[in-house]
Amino acid sequence: MSRIIMGVESSCDETGIGLVRLHDDGTVELLADEVASSVEQHARFGGVVPEVASRAHLEAMVPTTRRAFTTAGLEMSDVDAIAVTAGPGLAGALLVGVSAAKAYAAALGVPLYGVNHLAGHIAVDTLQHGPLPSPCLALLVSGGHTQLLRVDDIAGKITEIGSTVDDAAGEAYDKVARLLGLPYPGGPPIDKAAKAGDPQAIAFPRGMTGPRDAKFDFSFSGLKTAVARWVEGAQARGEEIPVADVAASFQEAVADVLTAKAVRAATESGIGTLVISGGVAANSRLSSLAAQRCAEAGIELRVPRPRLCTDNGAMIAALGAHVVAAGCAPSSLDLSANPALPVSAVSV
């Protein structure tokens, strides 16, 4: 008998409610994915303001839930289990989602599962491409995280093999966009501007690629600083900033390092499948370069469609479905949010 899993996501600036059907054969079907974003409320600050995000979640939670059930053609009474992001993320934002999920679970008398936001970004790929092979490698790239993860079991065993030592890739995009006078968030406008630029115009550095650097770790702070110094130099000389060329060259440096390290990690580990997810996975140059390098290395590449890459409730519902299918114990109703939840803790 199939089961309906509800997912609640509120780790940052998107309020997401997802509904999936867990079939008897273990496959997961997406029924609804509704998101309310507060990004416009943060744009004038150039980044996410935690208190603004928390208040936006409070206002959006019930309307977003109603839309999801309307889209799916379901009633609340149809839900068999609820999964919620327990971490990592912004403390106040997480607490809104956890509190809502606990209330729904208690009212409906269904089990509650606190799950990991980062694992959700991997699990969401199963909604588009089916079950994940074991093991597979995941490159998670977003505004707050840049990690290489070995996934042996999406419901229970995820191991970090590389991470950023400073800025995440998405964070670097936001900062460079600000330097170039482009809007927040910086990923889409830089990607758009780069299409008209020359990616070889400026030789920006590739961080953490020296012989003594950690093979699978990342660093984007130096790249961000290099872009800032280049722009400052051009301005001091009275030159017009070639926004398209700077954007293309910066984006090439990011995509080059991300894909090179991911393919190298997969090759050295003998893993034949690479999943790229997180908001930056929607970047056109990252996906095209990854496709090229994976093809050359004989590695299968899986990238969810852009809608599934960004934060959403569907990814939490999908992970919840896998956790339920694996027979994991549910969380207690005194579940608390953990802003620093490690990726190794798939469920709480």
Order of alpha helices (4+ residues) and beta strands (2+ residues): beta-beta-beta-alpha-alpha-beta-alpha-beta-alpha-alpha-beta-beta-beta-alpha-alpha-alpha-alpha-beta-alpha-beta-alpha-alpha
